[in-house]
């Protein structure tokens, strides 16, 4: 995928996957609005390996599935 995609498109196309975005656009609370999809996979570690290999300057990694309530996200 070489074009900029909005979050709704990304979630629809890559259901329950980890997605690596280049040059993400965010809102004032740092929620991703859109970005260029560089890589996607059901395997989180694969996406992190790809990010290290590509070394893009500005990135975001998203999970497009539903997170269980018992999981806490730490930034």
N, C-alpha and C positions, 0 to 999 in steps of 0.2 A: 504494500500500500504506500504510494508515494505522495498522496495528497493530504491536506489538512482535513481532519475529521472532527466533528463535534462529539461531545461525550455520549449523547444518545445513539449516534451511529456506531461508535466504538462498542458500547454495551450491547447493541443489537447484533453486531457482526461477530463479536468474540465473547459469547456467553460463557460465564464461569471460567474465564481465562485471566492470566496475568498479562498485562500489556505494557510495553516499553514505549514511551512517547518522547519525541524530540521537540524541543522548544515549546513546551506546554504553555498555553495561556490560562491564567488562573483569575479567579475573582478576588475581592479584597480579603477573604478568609482562606485563601490558598486552595480552594476547591478547583479542580481542573475543569475548564470549559471546553477546550479543544487542543489538539496537537497532531503532530505527524507520527503515525504508527511505524516504529522501526522493527518491532518483533512482538510476537505473542505466542503463548504456550499455556497449557494446563499445568505445566511444571514450573513453579516459581524459581527454582534454582537455575533452570535453563535460561530464563529471562535475565537473571542477574549475571550469569556467565556471558551472555550476549552483550549486555551493557558494558561489562569490563572489556570485552573484545573490541567493540565499536568505539568506545571512549567518546561518546557525544558530549558536547559542552554543557547543555542544559537539558535535563530529563525529568520525567516523572514515571513512576511505575504504579499501575492501577490493578486492582482485582475487580473484575466485573460481576462476580457472583455475590451471593448474599452471605454475609459474615455471621457466623453463629453468635448469639447474644453473649455467651460466656467468654468471648475473645475480646481482649482489650488491645487497642492500637496505640503504640507509643511512637511519637515523632522525635 
